[in-house]
Amino acid sequence: MPILLLLFFPVIEVALSIGLIRQFGFVNVFFAWLLFTLLGVGLLRTTGVRLSVSVAQSLRLGKSPGPAALEAALVGLAGVLFVVPGFTSDAVAIVLCVPFLRRWIARRLISKVQFGGGIGAQFRNGPFQEGPFAGSAQSAAGDVIDVEAVEVPPTSINPPTDSTNPSKT
């Protein structure tokens, strides 16, 4: 069924656009489309910040960042749908912009996800099980990697010299 809907989506968009142009005139429909496109661009510009803040807040509270990240991704999807020309995609984007509907959709999507091995299983059973940061964020083997980085300018051809070790000079 979803594949069939995707196949007919462009047909629905064109038919709806033609009907709206006949009903309201080309100029009015064009400016409505332009308004929705600008709204979509604005949503896309703020989605990255929204995602970062919601994930950081979830981590601070010791919760899995999955639901917050999914809600921010749904807002980003709404922005993309607003930018796509057509009013059917704009209607879906409006639904994604309503907070309680977006949360309901996010809960439904999460309930359908099967958590197997890997990172998804860690979020369900791992460090975010209870309380602020209950559990450990280390890998299963307990390995910790400590790294020190040195920034090298891209115009430098020769490798940097180690001034603290006189035996190498």
N, C-alpha and C positions, 0 to 999 in steps of 0.2 A: 504493500500500500504506500509506504513513504516514497519508494522509487517512482511509482506512478504519479504521485503528487509532484515530485521534482520534474518529471517530464512535462507535466501540464502547467507548471508554474509560469514559464514565459508566455504561454497562450493566455492564461488568466490575467497576467500583467498587461499585455497588449489590449485585450478585450476591455478590461477595466479602464485603461487609459483612454481608449477611443470613446467609451461611454461617458467618461468625465469631461472630455473635451467637447463632446456634443452637448452635454448638459450645461457646463459652466463657461465654455469658451477656452480657446487655446492659451490666451494670455494669463487668465486666472489659474489654469492648471499648471502652466509653466512656472509661475511665481510660487505656487504651493510646492511644486517639486524642488525649486531652488531653496525655499525655506527649509524643507526637510533635509536637503543635502547639507546645508550649512549647519543644521542641528547635528547631523551625523558626524561631520568633521569635528565639531566641538566635543562630542562624546568621545570620539577616537583620541583626541588630544588629551583628555582628562582620564582616560581609562588606565593608562600606565601608572599614574599617581595613585588612583583609587586602588588598584591592585596592590601596589607596594604598601600602602597604609593599612589595608584590610588584612593582608598576610602578616605584617609586623604586629598588628594588634592581636590577632589570633595567637601568634607565637608567644607574645608577652603574657597572655592569659593561660598559656599551656594547652591550648586547643589545637586541633588539626586545622591547618590553613586551607584545606580543601574546599569546604563550603564557601568561605569568603572569597577564595580565588575563583571559584566557579561563578559566583554572583558577579564579580567584576568582569569575568570573561563574557558573561551574558550581556552586560552593559556594552562591552566592546562589540559583540555581535549585533546589538541594536544599532550601534553607530555605523557598522558596515551595511546593515540593511537599510538604514536611512540614506546612505550614499548611493546605493544601488537604485537606478531610476525605476520608478514604478510605485504604485500605491498599495499593492498587496504586501510587498516587503515592508513598506512604511507602517502598515497596520500591525504586522508581526513585531516590528521594532517598538511600536507604542506599547504593545502588551509586555515586551521585555523591560520597558522603562518603568512600569508600575511596580513599586517595591514588593507588595505582598504577592503579586502574581509571579514576579521573578524568583522570590524565595520558594514559592510552591513548585515552580519548574525546576529549580536547583535541587530541592529535596527529592523530587521524582527522578531526576537524572542520577543523583547519588544512590538512590535505592536500587537502581537498575545496574549499577556498576558492580562487577564481581571482583573482589579484592583477592588476588592470588599472591604470588611471591613478589619480591622486590620492594620498591619504595612504597607502593600502595598498601602492602601488608604492614609495613612499619607504621604508617599513619593510623591504621585501624587497631593494631595490637602493640605498637611500640611506645616510643617516648611520650606520646600524647594521651596515654590511657586515662590518667586522672591527675588532678591538681596541677599546680604550676610546675611544669617540666619534670613530672614524675617519670622515672626511668632514665635511661642514658641515651645520649645522642651519638655514642660511639658505634662503630660497626660491630658486627657479630663477633669478629675475632678480637675486638678490643684494641685494634691498631689506631694509633694517633700519628698523624703526619704533621711535622713542624717544618715550615718552609720559610726561607728568607729570600726576598726578591730584590733585584737591583735593576733600576730603570736605565736603559741604554738608549741614547738618542738615535733616531733612525738614520742620521747623516754620518754616524761614526762607522768607519770601515774597519779599523783595528779593534780587537777586543779590549775591554778595559783591563788595566793592570792592577795587580793587588799591591797597594802601597804599604800594607801592614806586614807583608812577608818579604824581607830583604833578600832572601836566598833566591827568589825567582827573578830578580832584576839583573 
